[in-house]
Amino acid sequence: MKTKLYLSVLAFLLLPMLAQAVHVMSGHISYTVDEQNPLKYNFTLKLYTSAWSQAHDVMVNMHMGDGNIVEVPRASYVHYSRNYHTPAFHWSYTYGQEGDYTVAWIGPSRSSHIVNLPEQSDTTRTYIYTEVRARALLSNRHSVNLAGVPVFEAYVGEDMTQNFLAYDADGDKLFYTLVAPKTATLTGGVVTVPGYQHPEGLTINEYGELRWDNPTIKGQYEASVHITEQRNGIVVGSTVVKITLHVDDRAGQPLLTLLNKDQLSVREDGSIQTWPNQSLKLEYYLQKRTEAEQPLFARHFSEIDTLNLTEAILSVRDTVNGLALTLTFTPTPAMERTSPYLIGIRGRATDYENTDLWPDTYEGYYIDGGYYIEDDWDLVYLYVGEQQPTAADDALKKAGFILYPNPVGDQFMVEAPDMPGMFVHLFDATGKRAGALKLRPGKNHFLKPASLSGGLYFYTIYSRHRPVGSGKLVVR
């Protein structure tokens, strides 16, 4: 690794002539901070480059944000799929003083024929960056990282749901925003890619889940996601992930289905509820087309195994026209938190090392021969332990009622305002009355009634026989 002062823009101006097009599809920068020196950072640049490109970077120049450029050799190069490869670059750097720094890599080009970029997109530089807040006292020990993949696939006329499974090992709260990708100009400036158009209908939620309602035009799209890390309301770092989305017709891709969700404790928002020391099994069926010859593969992605929070085992066995998958793990007490864990299961129907099994037809919109959608994904959002606050609806909250915890264990509490003649009536999922409890103003502590077995219940709170509001209650 070499460090050199940024004395001239000559090399920058000659960049397109010094390298062949690498055709970067996606990428991001992550880092950890040295335990002894809070101004020393250990960085990783991970790229997702087209498998069809003839050029492969063995060295990159990293702009460190303080006027220096670091020359970094490639540390690894993984043939990730038949569509793209994943080179990675690692380096350490020590800042001379506290400050806010933008660490960036400027690539020579993008892919060509990107639907939501101008025609000359293959000559537009790629700009991948992260924002570092170097502090001696408030150190961001771990940046955002990805357990999943920022290359997404969607089908024409079908709603897409995807997630690159971002996580923060420090437990910082993450905020997601879709932003326009950036590029570097010939004069050394950084601007939004000219002519960029946001894919219509593409959104992202508070958990980093990307949704795209009914994409209609086949091809490759590009966008970026800005992820901000907050600790106690203070921004401690941020990064931008360049993402690529491919849209095509569904033809021959595997189909992955979660089979046992109705046997699990499902929250109102569709996420799964579990508790420490309780073994959890997620059972899937990975189905292939009858005429498809490609073998099937499966893999799971999550911070649970990436950070070794607990042992997670994905077992695979052959079944009729596909594979039966079972992901098994037991959450530990240390895994209790208020935000969900994200788990991604990927099913693949391509042996990318055996070209004889590759499909014969392509849409032809992707550079040098086509892009074949080879994966299907299933995403699970998992809560471990008791969750706060209550599941009371807006009417109950406005009236001053709080029910906690929800899901209910052996004990629970209902906090009530100063209202006369208050009762809470419980009903099972069929509407049959399951019990009634008298409430007093203030905090009311209850043992779980023996009549309540595990499952979903509905409750209505009354004052003087008039309903104040209703909500849902999960009993474990």
Backbone torsions as a table, in degrees:
resi	resn	phi	psi	omega
1	MET	NA	134.2	-179.6
2	LYS	-125.2	144.0	175.3
3	THR	-112.1	133.9	-179.7
4	LYS	-139.3	145.2	179.8
5	LEU	-72.0	144.0	179.8
6	TYR	-85.7	86.1	-173.8
7	LEU	-94.9	-21.8	-174.0
8	SER	-150.5	154.1	176.5
9	VAL	-94.2	10.1	-175.5
10	LEU	-59.2	-49.8	-179.0
11	ALA	-63.4	-35.5	178.9
12	PHE	-64.3	-41.1	-179.5
13	LEU	-67.7	-30.6	-178.1
14	LEU	-89.3	-0.6	-173.5
15	LEU	-51.2	-46.3	-178.9
16	PRO	-63.0	-25.6	-178.2
17	MET	-88.7	-14.3	-175.9
18	LEU	-90.9	-9.7	-176.4
19	ALA	-147.0	148.6	172.6
20	GLN	-75.0	164.1	179.6
21	ALA	-67.7	125.2	179.8
22	VAL	-90.5	-22.9	178.9
23	HIS	58.7	70.2	179.4
24	VAL	-77.9	125.0	179.4
25	MET	-90.4	-42.0	-178.0
26	SER	-154.4	169.3	177.7
27	GLY	174.1	163.6	176.6
28	HIS	-162.1	162.4	178.0
29	ILE	-115.7	132.4	175.6
30	SER	-126.3	167.5	-179.6
31	TYR	-159.2	161.5	166.7
32	THR	-126.2	159.7	-179.5
33	VAL	-109.3	137.8	179.8
34	ASP	-59.7	137.1	-177.2
35	GLU	-67.5	-28.5	-176.8
36	GLN	-92.9	-32.2	-176.7
37	ASN	-125.8	105.5	-176.0
38	PRO	-68.7	-7.0	176.9
39	LEU	-99.5	2.5	177.8
40	LYS	-101.4	126.5	-175.7
41	TYR	-118.7	142.2	174.2
42	ASN	-111.3	109.7	-171.3
43	PHE	-102.3	155.2	169.7
44	THR	-136.9	127.3	169.2
45	LEU	-104.1	121.1	177.9
46	LYS	-117.2	126.6	-178.9
47	LEU	-115.4	156.2	173.2
48	TYR	-123.5	106.7	-172.5
49	THR	-113.5	151.9	-177.9
50	SER	-61.3	133.0	176.1
51	ALA	-68.7	-16.2	-177.8
52	TRP	-88.4	-10.7	-179.1
53	SER	-72.2	140.9	178.7
54	GLN	-87.6	-9.5	-177.7
55	ALA	-105.8	141.6	179.6
56	HIS	-140.8	119.2	-179.4
57	ASP	-69.2	127.3	172.6
58	VAL	-103.2	-6.1	179.7
59	MET	-150.0	140.6	175.9
60	VAL	-129.1	153.6	174.0
61	ASN	-104.1	119.2	-178.0
62	MET	-103.6	123.9	176.9
63	HIS	-84.3	119.7	-169.9
64	MET	-92.4	-3.6	175.3
65	GLY	88.2	-5.8	178.8
66	ASP	-115.5	16.5	-178.8
67	GLY	97.1	-6.6	-179.6
68	ASN	-102.6	151.4	173.9
69	ILE	-120.8	132.9	-179.7
70	VAL	-109.4	129.8	177.2
71	GLU	-90.8	120.0	-171.8
72	VAL	-122.2	124.5	175.9
73	PRO	-77.4	154.4	178.4
74	ARG	-68.7	134.2	-178.6
75	ALA	-95.0	-31.3	-178.8
76	SER	-155.3	161.3	-179.9
77	TYR	-149.6	107.1	-173.7
78	VAL	-107.2	128.7	173.0
79	HIS	-79.5	88.9	-168.3
80	TYR	-75.5	-39.5	179.0
81	SER	-155.8	178.4	178.7
82	ARG	-74.8	-9.7	-180.0
83	ASN	-97.2	-34.4	-175.5
84	TYR	-151.2	159.1	177.9
85	HIS	-117.9	164.3	-175.9
86	THR	-129.3	88.7	171.4
87	PRO	-76.5	148.0	179.0
88	ALA	-132.7	146.3	-178.1
89	PHE	-131.3	129.5	-178.5
90	HIS	-120.1	140.0	174.8
91	TRP	-160.1	158.6	176.3
92	SER	-114.3	148.5	-178.6
93	TYR	-151.5	137.6	179.4
94	THR	-114.2	123.2	177.8
95	TYR	-80.9	145.8	-177.3
96	GLY	-76.5	-20.1	-179.6
97	GLN	-158.0	165.9	176.7
98	GLU	-64.0	152.9	178.5
99	GLY	163.9	175.1	175.6
100	ASP	-102.6	125.2	-174.4
101	TYR	-129.5	140.8	173.4
102	THR	-103.2	114.1	179.4
103	VAL	-95.7	127.1	-171.0
104	ALA	-143.0	152.6	169.5
105	TRP	-120.0	133.0	179.1
106	ILE	-110.1	109.2	-179.8
107	GLY	-87.7	157.7	-175.6
108	PRO	-71.4	-23.9	-173.3
109	SER	-165.8	168.8	169.6
110	ARG	-108.9	-176.9	170.7
111	SER	-74.7	163.2	176.5
112	SER	-94.5	167.5	174.5
113	HIS	60.6	41.5	174.7
114	ILE	-84.2	125.7	-170.4
115	VAL	-60.1	-42.5	-173.2
116	ASN	-99.4	18.8	173.8
117	LEU	-125.2	161.2	178.8
118	PRO	-62.3	166.0	-177.1
119	GLU	-59.0	-30.8	-176.6
120	GLN	-87.1	27.7	-176.6
121	SER	-61.4	-28.0	-178.2
122	ASP	-73.2	-8.5	174.7
123	THR	-108.0	4.4	178.9
124	THR	-90.9	126.7	-175.9
125	ARG	-65.2	145.6	173.3
126	THR	-86.3	136.6	179.1
127	TYR	-128.5	111.3	-179.4
128	ILE	-117.5	130.9	-171.6
129	TYR	-150.0	161.4	171.9
130	THR	-137.8	154.2	-177.3
131	GLU	-111.7	119.2	-174.5
132	VAL	-105.5	134.1	173.5
133	ARG	-112.7	92.4	-176.5
134	ALA	-79.2	116.0	-179.2
135	ARG	-135.7	143.8	179.3
136	ALA	-75.1	-32.2	-175.0
137	LEU	-102.1	-47.9	-179.1
138	LEU	-98.7	88.4	-174.6
139	SER	-99.6	134.9	174.9
140	ASN	-90.9	90.5	-170.3
141	ARG	-60.7	-34.9	-179.2
142	HIS	-133.2	130.9	174.5
143	SER	-80.9	177.5	170.1
144	VAL	-61.6	143.3	172.8
145	ASN	-139.0	171.0	-177.0
146	LEU	-117.8	130.6	170.6
147	ALA	-88.7	-21.5	-179.3
148	GLY	-104.4	-153.2	-172.2
149	VAL	-126.9	132.2	-179.9
150	PRO	-88.5	28.2	173.3
151	VAL	-116.1	115.7	-171.2
152	PHE	-114.5	156.6	-177.2
153	GLU	-131.5	139.8	-178.2
154	ALA	-140.5	163.0	-178.8
155	TYR	-116.8	144.2	179.2
156	VAL	-59.6	129.2	176.4
157	GLY	78.9	4.1	179.2
158	GLU	-120.3	138.4	176.7
159	ASP	-67.1	136.2	-179.6
160	MET	-103.7	137.6	170.3
161	THR	-131.0	119.4	-177.6
162	GLN	-141.1	162.9	178.7
163	ASN	-157.1	132.5	177.2
164	PHE	-88.7	6.8	168.7
165	LEU	60.0	55.8	177.1
166	ALA	-71.3	148.9	178.1
167	TYR	-149.5	163.8	177.5
168	ASP	-133.0	117.4	-175.6
169	ALA	-66.4	-18.7	177.2
170	ASP	-83.6	-9.2	-177.6
171	GLY	81.6	14.5	178.4
172	ASP	-67.4	149.7	179.0
173	LYS	-77.2	136.0	-176.7
174	LEU	-107.6	139.2	177.0
175	PHE	-123.6	134.8	-172.7
176	TYR	-115.4	137.5	175.8
177	THR	-141.6	131.9	172.1
178	LEU	-77.2	128.3	-179.0
179	VAL	-131.6	162.8	176.4
180	ALA	-74.3	140.4	176.3
181	PRO	-65.9	155.4	-179.2
182	LYS	-112.1	164.5	175.6
183	THR	-143.2	162.6	177.9
184	ALA	-100.5	138.9	-178.8
185	THR	-89.7	170.2	179.0
186	LEU	-65.4	-22.0	-180.0
187	THR	-92.6	4.4	177.8
188	GLY	94.1	1.4	178.0
189	GLY	-82.6	170.8	178.9
190	VAL	-124.9	124.6	-176.6
191	VAL	-137.2	163.5	171.1
192	THR	-64.0	141.6	-179.8
193	VAL	-56.7	120.4	-179.0
194	PRO	-58.9	135.5	177.0
195	GLY	80.8	4.5	-179.4
196	TYR	-63.8	135.7	175.3
197	GLN	-123.4	125.3	-179.1
198	HIS	-66.9	133.0	178.1
199	PRO	-56.6	121.7	-175.5
200	GLU	-62.3	127.9	178.0
201	GLY	90.1	-3.2	-179.9
202	LEU	-84.1	124.8	-179.4
203	THR	-134.1	167.6	175.9
204	ILE	-137.7	142.0	-178.0
205	ASN	-106.0	-171.4	-173.4
206	GLU	-68.6	-14.0	179.2
207	TYR	-105.0	13.0	-179.9
208	GLY	77.4	15.4	-179.7
209	GLU	-83.3	120.8	177.7
210	LEU	-89.1	130.3	177.0
211	ARG	-125.8	138.4	-179.4
212	TRP	-135.7	111.3	-177.5
213	ASP	-80.1	112.9	167.8
214	ASN	51.6	61.4	173.7
215	PRO	-61.5	140.9	-172.5
216	THR	-117.5	-23.8	-175.9
217	ILE	-105.3	122.1	179.9
218	LYS	-70.4	148.9	177.1
219	GLY	140.1	-170.5	-178.7
220	GLN	-102.4	136.2	179.3
221	TYR	-123.3	159.7	178.8
222	GLU	-134.2	144.6	173.9
223	ALA	-156.0	177.8	176.7
224	SER	-136.9	150.2	177.7
225	VAL	-120.3	122.2	176.6
226	HIS	-92.8	122.1	-178.5
227	ILE	-114.0	121.9	179.6
228	THR	-106.8	134.6	176.5
229	GLU	-100.3	127.9	177.3
230	GLN	-123.6	139.9	176.3
231	ARG	-129.7	115.6	-176.8
232	ASN	54.6	39.0	177.3
233	GLY	81.6	0.6	-178.7
234	ILE	-106.5	131.1	176.9
235	VAL	-71.9	123.0	-178.9
236	VAL	-111.5	-6.5	178.6
237	GLY	171.7	167.2	175.4
238	SER	-159.2	158.0	177.7
239	THR	-146.7	161.2	178.1
240	VAL	-121.9	128.2	178.5
241	VAL	-104.3	120.7	174.4
242	LYS	-79.9	126.2	-177.3
243	ILE	-120.4	153.9	175.7
244	THR	-124.9	139.2	177.4
245	LEU	-124.8	132.9	178.4
246	HIS	-113.9	131.3	179.3
247	VAL	-117.3	130.8	179.6
248	ASP	-153.5	173.2	173.6
249	ASP	-74.3	149.2	174.7
250	ARG	-76.3	119.0	-177.5
251	ALA	-157.4	96.9	174.3
252	GLY	88.8	-3.0	-179.7
253	GLN	-74.2	152.3	178.1
254	PRO	-70.2	164.5	178.6
255	LEU	-125.6	120.4	-176.7
256	LEU	-107.8	127.9	-175.6
257	THR	-132.4	131.2	171.9
258	LEU	-79.9	120.3	-170.8
259	LEU	-90.5	-33.6	-167.4
260	ASN	-108.6	25.1	-178.2
261	LYS	-62.4	-34.4	-179.5
262	ASP	-70.6	-10.2	177.0
263	GLN	-96.7	-1.7	-178.8
264	LEU	-104.0	167.8	175.9
265	SER	-83.1	108.5	-173.6
266	VAL	-106.1	128.6	177.9
267	ARG	-79.1	170.0	-176.3
268	GLU	-60.5	-31.0	-178.3
269	ASP	-86.3	4.8	178.8
270	GLY	92.7	-6.2	178.0
271	SER	-77.2	165.5	-178.6
272	ILE	-98.6	137.4	176.4
273	GLN	-107.5	129.6	174.4
274	THR	-142.7	178.1	-174.3
275	TRP	-135.5	158.3	179.9
276	PRO	-57.9	145.8	177.1
277	ASN	66.0	15.0	176.9
278	GLN	-110.3	116.5	-178.1
279	SER	-64.2	138.1	-178.8
280	LEU	-123.9	135.1	176.0
281	LYS	-123.2	129.5	172.7
282	LEU	-112.8	119.1	-174.0
283	GLU	-110.2	131.8	-174.4
284	TYR	-128.9	157.7	170.4
285	TYR	-122.6	120.6	176.2
286	LEU	-103.2	108.8	-173.9
287	GLN	-105.5	137.8	175.8
288	LYS	-112.1	160.8	175.5
289	ARG	-66.0	145.3	-179.0
290	THR	-58.0	-38.7	-175.7
291	GLU	-85.6	-6.1	-178.0
292	ALA	-75.0	135.1	179.9
293	GLU	-98.2	-15.9	-176.0
294	GLN	-66.3	139.8	175.3
295	PRO	-70.0	157.3	-179.3
296	LEU	-97.2	146.6	176.0
297	PHE	-134.7	154.8	177.8
298	ALA	-143.0	149.4	179.0
299	ARG	-155.2	149.2	176.4
300	HIS	-111.9	150.6	-177.7
301	PHE	-132.5	131.0	177.3
302	SER	-174.4	154.8	172.2
303	GLU	-65.9	-18.4	-179.5
304	ILE	-59.4	-45.8	178.2
305	ASP	-89.5	-31.1	179.3
306	THR	-60.7	-40.3	179.8
307	LEU	-96.6	6.0	179.3
308	ASN	55.4	44.3	179.2
309	LEU	-71.8	-33.1	173.4
310	THR	-163.8	161.8	-178.7
311	GLU	-75.6	124.5	177.5
312	ALA	-118.5	126.8	-175.7
313	ILE	-119.3	125.7	174.2
314	LEU	-104.0	110.2	177.8
315	SER	-98.1	144.2	-174.7
316	VAL	-132.2	134.3	174.6
317	ARG	-142.2	153.1	178.4
318	ASP	-70.8	144.2	173.9
319	THR	-146.8	-176.8	-175.6
320	VAL	-60.7	119.1	175.2
321	ASN	56.2	33.9	178.4
322	GLY	167.4	-154.2	-179.0
323	LEU	-126.9	144.7	170.7
324	ALA	-100.8	125.8	-176.7
325	LEU	-116.7	140.4	174.6
326	THR	-135.7	117.8	174.5
327	LEU	-99.3	121.1	-175.2
328	THR	-124.1	133.2	173.0
329	PHE	-162.2	162.7	179.3
330	THR	-122.6	111.7	178.6
331	PRO	-61.9	143.5	177.3
332	THR	-95.4	161.6	176.3
333	PRO	-56.8	-30.5	-179.8
334	ALA	-68.1	-13.8	-178.2
335	MET	-87.4	-3.2	178.3
336	GLU	-64.0	131.4	175.9
337	ARG	-163.4	169.4	-176.1
338	THR	-85.9	-17.1	179.2
339	SER	-100.3	155.5	-176.4
340	PRO	-80.7	156.1	167.6
341	TYR	-89.0	141.4	-179.6
342	LEU	-105.6	129.4	-179.4
343	ILE	-124.2	128.1	177.0
344	GLY	-118.1	131.2	173.8
345	ILE	-112.2	128.7	180.0
346	ARG	-114.1	129.2	172.0
347	GLY	-108.3	134.6	-176.2
348	ARG	-129.6	142.4	179.1
349	ALA	-127.2	57.3	176.0
350	THR	-151.5	131.5	168.5
351	ASP	-96.9	92.7	-170.6
352	TYR	-72.3	-10.2	176.9
353	GLU	-88.7	-10.6	-179.6
354	ASN	-114.1	96.3	-175.1
355	THR	-67.2	-18.0	178.4
356	ASP	-66.3	-21.6	-178.5
357	LEU	-96.5	1.0	179.6
358	TRP	-70.9	148.6	177.1
359	PRO	-60.2	151.4	-177.0
360	ASP	-85.6	-20.0	-174.6
361	THR	-117.0	145.3	177.6
362	TYR	-134.1	160.5	175.5
363	GLU	-75.4	-25.6	175.0
364	GLY	83.8	5.7	-177.9
365	TYR	-87.3	-15.4	-177.5
366	TYR	-95.5	151.9	-170.3
367	ILE	-58.3	138.2	171.9
368	ASP	59.1	35.8	167.6
369	GLY	132.2	-15.6	176.3
370	GLY	122.6	165.7	179.2
371	TYR	-130.9	125.7	-177.3
372	TYR	-109.3	121.1	178.3
373	ILE	-72.9	116.0	-171.1
374	GLU	-114.8	-5.7	-171.9
375	ASP	-120.5	157.1	164.2
376	ASP	-133.5	145.2	-174.8
377	TRP	-123.7	152.0	167.5
378	ASP	-132.1	135.4	-176.9
379	LEU	-114.9	136.9	177.3
380	VAL	-125.8	134.9	174.6
381	TYR	-108.4	122.5	-168.9
382	LEU	-122.2	123.2	173.1
383	TYR	-99.3	135.4	178.4
384	VAL	-115.5	121.0	176.7
385	GLY	90.5	-177.8	-178.3
386	GLU	-68.9	144.7	-177.6
387	GLN	-116.3	145.9	175.2
388	GLN	-120.0	155.5	-7.2
389	PRO	-85.2	-141.5	-173.7
390	THR	-81.2	167.6	177.0
391	ALA	-98.2	14.7	179.1
392	ALA	-63.1	144.8	-179.3
393	ASP	-80.3	-179.9	-174.4
394	ASP	-60.3	-37.7	-179.1
395	ALA	-62.8	-42.6	179.1
396	LEU	-68.2	-39.5	179.1
397	LYS	-62.3	-43.3	179.4
398	LYS	-64.5	-32.5	179.4
399	ALA	-78.9	-11.9	177.1
400	GLY	98.9	14.9	179.2
401	PHE	-93.2	138.7	175.3
402	ILE	-134.5	127.0	174.9
403	LEU	-113.0	124.9	-173.8
404	TYR	-149.6	143.0	-9.7
405	PRO	-81.6	168.6	176.9
406	ASN	-145.3	106.6	17.8
407	PRO	-68.3	151.7	-176.9
408	VAL	-91.0	135.6	173.5
409	GLY	-101.2	-130.4	179.8
410	ASP	-77.7	-25.0	-179.2
411	GLN	-134.4	154.2	173.5
412	PHE	-153.6	169.9	-175.4
413	MET	-134.1	141.0	172.5
414	VAL	-122.1	118.3	175.8
415	GLU	-95.3	127.0	-172.9
416	ALA	-124.8	149.6	176.8
417	PRO	-78.7	-178.7	-179.7
418	ASP	-84.6	85.2	178.8
419	MET	-130.2	149.2	-176.2
420	PRO	-82.6	151.6	170.4
421	GLY	54.2	55.1	-174.1
422	MET	-96.9	134.8	174.6
423	PHE	-138.5	151.5	169.8
424	VAL	-114.9	124.4	-179.9
425	HIS	-106.2	133.8	-176.2
426	LEU	-109.4	140.0	179.6
427	PHE	-134.8	143.5	177.7
428	ASP	-81.4	-177.5	-174.4
429	ALA	-64.9	-20.3	179.2
430	THR	-89.0	-4.9	-177.8
431	GLY	95.0	-1.3	179.4
432	LYS	-75.7	135.9	-178.7
433	ARG	-66.2	132.2	-176.5
434	ALA	-114.6	-1.6	178.4
435	GLY	152.5	168.0	177.6
436	ALA	-144.4	142.6	-178.0
437	LEU	-131.3	135.8	178.9
438	LYS	-84.0	138.9	-178.7
439	LEU	-114.0	145.3	172.0
440	ARG	-117.8	157.3	176.0
441	PRO	-57.7	138.7	-178.0
442	GLY	101.2	-154.6	-176.4
443	LYS	-90.9	126.2	179.1
444	ASN	-113.3	115.4	-178.5
445	HIS	-99.2	132.3	-177.1
446	PHE	-130.8	147.6	163.3
447	LEU	-85.7	146.1	179.6
448	LYS	-60.7	123.7	178.1
449	PRO	-58.3	141.7	-178.9
450	ALA	-61.9	-22.6	-178.5
451	SER	-75.0	-10.3	-177.5
452	LEU	-96.6	106.3	171.8
453	SER	-88.2	175.1	-178.8
454	GLY	-64.0	141.0	178.0
455	GLY	147.0	-169.4	-177.7
456	LEU	-95.8	134.1	177.5
457	TYR	-131.2	160.3	173.8
458	PHE	-117.0	146.3	178.5
459	TYR	-134.8	150.5	175.3
460	THR	-131.3	132.8	178.6
461	ILE	-101.1	131.8	-178.0
462	TYR	-116.4	148.3	168.6
463	SER	-130.4	118.5	-175.4
464	ARG	52.4	45.8	174.5
465	HIS	67.9	9.9	176.5
466	ARG	-109.3	131.3	-178.2
467	PRO	-67.9	134.4	176.9
468	VAL	-95.2	-35.1	-179.5
469	GLY	173.3	167.2	-177.2
470	SER	-131.6	162.3	178.5
471	GLY	-158.6	-178.4	178.3
472	LYS	-112.0	147.2	-177.5
473	LEU	-135.5	131.0	176.1
474	VAL	-106.1	128.1	178.4
475	VAL	-110.1	129.0	179.1
476	ARG	-107.3	NA	NA
